[in-house]
Amino acid sequence: MQQLLFIFNDIIVIFFDLFIFTRLIILKKDRLFEKVLMYSGCTTIILAYFTAVYLMEIPASIASAVCMSIPSFLLFFYLSKHKDSRFFLTFCFVDSISLIIAFLGRYIGILSGNTTGNLIMLITTTLLFLFVIYVGKNHFKKYHDLLEIPDVGWLDMAVTSALIYFGLLFFAAYPKPLIERIEYGPAYFVFSVIIISCYIVFIHSILKTKKINDQKKALQREKEIYKIAYTDAMTGLYNRASYIEKVNAQREALTEEGRLFCIVWDLDSLKQINDSKGHLTGDLAIQTTAKVLKEVFSEWFPYLFRLGGDEFAVFLRAENEQEIRSKIAAVQQLMEQESAVLGIALSVSAGYAHLSDAPQDALEKVFERADREMYKNKTEKRKDI
């Protein structure tokens, strides 16, 4: 009877060890076949252990390795979605917890005396496992989510877990089985608490890394939303909404040094290009204009905008109007070069105005004056034609 209680206690440990692992593992294919294979494999492992220890009288330590540890490792490794350090960490973690619970149950049973000790051992082991499952049931799914994080130091934690697992086995078996040196029970208990603390640290580390990854993803989504909202899809320049936000937000920065200039550009003859060569060519003309403007005003790209179909604007600081005129000439020259390459007559009309030592609320006024100058320039071009 006493032998059966010992064997039944071992079977309880094996059962709960396998059960916890079935909760923590992520199957590579969540199909009925894999689930049937997993549960039938666990049942076979339990039956094999009972047969080996009770019927064949094989020592429990050997039967545990041959009938439980090795087969369960191979079974779950085959079924697992993650066949890397994440699997090894999980395997060592579950087995370590099972070893600690098995020891506590055995130790409490020994302290209870020979008459009822084995029964108390059985009850204690069962209650401890039920407590672990009760506490952990709400965290199994969360652990699955953690396993999906590809790189949070899994390898380092897996190696540490393997060393912890080996330390538990070594302490319990060397120089002789722990049950034969029961005075070392408190030391083993303290060692077990330290091990559990290490795993708690591991989990907190993974959770922090997951939080950081989630924040990075949220930030990336915000950047994408911002780009959609404030960037012109065709040219990559900032759009009118961005113009309103940036100019209003950066008034002080724009006006604190030098003379603030606004240059307004208009792509000439866009309607004629669309009518004669098609809208795809018209789009190419707009994109070419944006490319030229970005090249000339690369250092002022945050304040370079496409305001409408063929209208662009840039805010910048310059020492004098000569600098502005040289920038306009550079744009005109590059537009001529692009025209020769593309075989399209491309030109832009420009107008500029400056704001220096003026109230901050005059930024819109400088744009209006530049816009009027641009249309004046455009009208003069048409007269020349």
N, C-alpha and C positions, 0 to 999 in steps of 0.2 A: 504493500500500500504506500509506504514512504517513497519507494522508487517511482511509483506511478505519479505521485504528487510532484516529484522533482522533474520527471519527464513532461508532465502536463504544464508545469511552470515554464519550462523551456519552450514548449509549443506555443504558449501564450505570448512569450517574448517574440518568437518567430512570426506568429500571426500578426501582431500589432506592428512589428517592424515592416513586414510586407505591406500591410494595410496603409501605413503612413506613406510608404514610398509610392503606392498607387495613387495617393492624393497629390503628391508633389511632382510626380513625373508628368511631362507633356509628351503624349504619344505622337510619333511621327505622322501617323495617319489615324484620325479619330473615327475609326470604323468599328463595326460590330466584331469583325474577325480579330482585330488587335485586342479589343477588350476581352473577348472570350479566351484568346491565347494568354493574356496577362493573368486573368483570374484562375484559369485552369492550371497554368504554370505554378502559381502560388499554392494552389491546393496540392499539386504533385510534390512540391518542395516540403510541405508540412507532412504529408503522408510518408515521404521518403525518410525524413528525419525520424519519425516515430518508428518506422520499420527498422531502421538501422540501430537505434538505441534500445528499443524494447524487445524486438524479436531477434535481432542479430547480435545484441549486446556489444555493439561498437562503442568505445568511449565517446562521451558527449562532445568533447573538444574536437575530435576527428570528424564525427558525424556532422557537427555544426559547420565545419569548413567544407566538407565534401558534399553534403546534402543541402546546405542552406546558402552559405556565403558565395561560393563560386557559381552555383546555378542561378541564384537571384541576380548576381552581377551580370551574368551573360544574358539572362532573360530581359532585364530592364535596359541593358545597353542596346540590345537588338530593337526594342520597342521605342526607345527614347528618340525624341526629335533632335535633341542636342547631344551629340556624341563627342563632347570635348570636356574641358575643365569644369563646365557647369554640371555635367553628369557626375563626375568624380567627387565634386564638392558635396552634391546632394546625397550621394551614396554614403560617403564618410560621415556626413552630418546625421543621417537617419540611424546608421549603425552605432554611432557614438552615443546618441540619446538612448538607444535600446540597451547598450551595454551598461550605461549608468543606471537606468531603471532596473535592469536585471540585478545589478549589484545591490542597490538599495533594498529591493524586495528580499533578496537572499540574506542580507545583513540584518534586517529587522526580524526576519524569521529566526535566525540564529539567536538573537538577543531574547526572543520570546520563549526559548526553551525547547526541549526535545518533544514534548507532548503535542503542543499545538503549533509549534514553530513552522512546520511545513505548510500548514493550512493558512497561517497568517502571512507567510511568504507569498502564497498564491493570491490571496486577497489583496495584499499590498501591491504586488506587481500589476494586477489587473486594474486597480484603482488609479495607480500612477499613470498607466497608459491611457485610461479613459480621461483622466484630467488633461493630459497632453493633447489628446484629440479634441477635447471640448474647447480648450484654450486656442488651439491652432486651426479649428475648422473655418473660422472667419478669415484666416490668413493664407490658406492654401492657394486661393485664386490670386491673391496679391503676390505670392511667391512665383506663380506662373508668369505674372507680368514682369517681375524682376528678371526671370530667366530669359525673357525676350530682349533684354538689353545686351548688346553684343560684347561690349568691352568695358568692364568696370573693375578690372583686376581679378577676373575669375581664376586665372592661372595661379597667381600668388596665393589666393585664398584656398584653392584646391590643394596645393602643396602643403600649406599649413594644416589643412584639415586631415590630410593623409598622415602627417606627423602626429597630430593629436590622436587620431585613431590608433596608430601604432603605439603611442604612449599609454593609452588606456589598456590595450591588450598586454603590453609589456609589464606594466605595473601590476595587472591582475594575475599574471602567470609567473613572474620571475621574482625571487629565485624559486618560489614554489607557489601553488595556487593560493589566491587571496583567502579562500575559505579556511585554509590551514594556518593562517596568520591573521586572525580576526582583529588583533590589536591595531592593525594598520587600516582598519575601516574608516576612522575619522579622517586620516590623511587622504584616503582615496576619495572620500566625500568632498573634502576641500578642493582636491584636484579636479573633481567633476564640476564643482561650482565655477572654477576658473575656466574650464573648457566651455561651459555654457555661456559664460560672460564673453568669451572670444567670439562665439557664434553670434551673440547679440550685437557685438561690435561690427562683425562682418555684415549683418543684415542692415544695420544703421548706415554703414558705409555705402552699401548698394542703394539704399533709399535716398541718401543725399545725392548720389551720382544720378539717380533717376530724376530727382527733382531738378537738378542742374540741366539735364538733358531736356526735360519737359520745358524748362524756362527758355532754353536755346531754341527749341522748336516753336514756342509761342512767339519769341522775338523774331524768328525767321518768317513766321506767318504775318506778323505785324509789318515787317519790312516789305513783304510781297504785297500786302494790302495797300501800304503806303505807295509803293511803286505804281500799282494799278491806278490809285486815286490821283497821284500827283505827277505822273510821268506820261508824256505823249507816246503812245505805243508805236507810232510810225517812225519817229525820229530819235527817241530816247532822250529828248530834251524835257525839261520841266514844262508843265502845261499851265493854263491860266489859273487854275485853282492853286497851284504851287506858287505862281507869281504873287497872288494876293497874300498867301501865307508868309512866304519868305520875305517879301519886301516889307510887310508890316512888322514881322518879327525881328528883322535885322536893320531897321532904320538907323539905330545908333551906330552899329558897326559899319554900315555903308557910308555914313556921313562923318565919321570921326576923324578921318585922315584925308588930306588932299581934296580935290574937287570931284564931286560926284557927277558922273555923266550917264545919260541914258541914250542908247542908240536904238532906234526902231528901224526894222528892215521889212521890206515887202518884196516878194518874188514877182518879178515882172512877167506879165503875159501868161499866167498860169491857166486862165480860162482858154486862151487860144491853144495852149499845149494840150489841154484835155480834149478840146474839140477836134483838133487836127491829128493828134497822135494817140489819143486814148488816155483813160484815167491811170492806167499802170505807168505810163510815161510821166504823167503829172505827179504821181506819187514818187517816182524816181527823182524828179526835179526837186520836190520838197525835201527828200532825204539827202540829196546832194547838197542843197543849201545848208541843211543842218550840219552836215559833215564839215563843210567849209567853215561855218561859224564856230564849231567846236575846236577846229584846228587853230583858228586865229585867236580865239578867246579861251584857250584851254585853262588858263589860270583863273578864269572867271566863270567856269562852267556852272557853279551853283546858282548864278544869277543870269543864266542864259535860258530864254523861254520861247516856246512856240505858243503864241497867243491865239492864233486862229488858223484858217486854212493855209494862208500864204504870208502870215505876219509873224515876225520874230522880234524879240527885244533882249537887250543886255544892259545891266547896270554895272558900272565899273568906276574906279577912281583913276584919275590921270592928272598930270601936272598942268597940261595945257591942251588947247584944242588941236594943236599940231599932232599930238599923239593920237587923238581920236581920228583925225583925217587920215593918218598913216594906216590905222587899223582898217578904216573903210576902204582905202586903196588896196590893202592886202586882200581883203575879201573880194573886191571886184576882180583883181588879178587871178585869184584862185578860181573864181567862177568862170572866167574866160578859159582857163586851162581845162576845167571840167567840161565845158561846152565842147571844146575840140575833141576830147576823149569820147564823149557820149554822142556827139553829133546832134546836140540840141542847143538851140540858142537860149542860154541861161544868163540872166542878169538880175541884180537886185537894186532897188532904190533904198536910200538910207537917209535918215534925218536924226540929228542929235541935239541935245540941250544939256545944260549943266546946272547944278544946284550947289552953291557954296555959301556957307555962312547964312543959311536960310532956315526958317522954322522946319521942324521935322514933318509937319503935316503937308509940306509942299512937294513931297515925293511924287504924288499923283500929278501934280502940275508939271513937273519936269518931264514926265512921260507924255503928257498931252502936248507940250511944246515940241518934243522930239517927233511925235506922231504927225503933227502939222507940218513940220519940216520935211518929213519923209514924203508925205503926199504932195507937197510943193515940188520936191525933187522928181517925183514920179510924173507929175503934170508937165514939168519942163521937158522930160524925156519924150513924152508923147508929142509935144509941140515940135520937138526936133525931128521926130519921125514924119 
